[in-house]
Amino acid sequence: MTIRDAAHARELARKAKALKATHNQADKAEFEKIKTALLSQGYGALVREYGIESWDR
């Protein structure tokens, strides 16, 4: 997954937070994909800001 810019990164972080809130196992893979993309492309601060470090917490 390629993140285009900071606005796209925020949009993805919001989506991951919403997926986590449902806690539906079917959404876990998408959540992990977004989280990994954010972390690998230098958006770790957003991961922490949106509380998406872990599916379980």
ABEGO torsion letter per residue (X at the ends): XBBABAAAAAAAAAAAAAAAAAGBAAAAAAAAAAAAAAAAAGAAAAAAAAGAABAAX
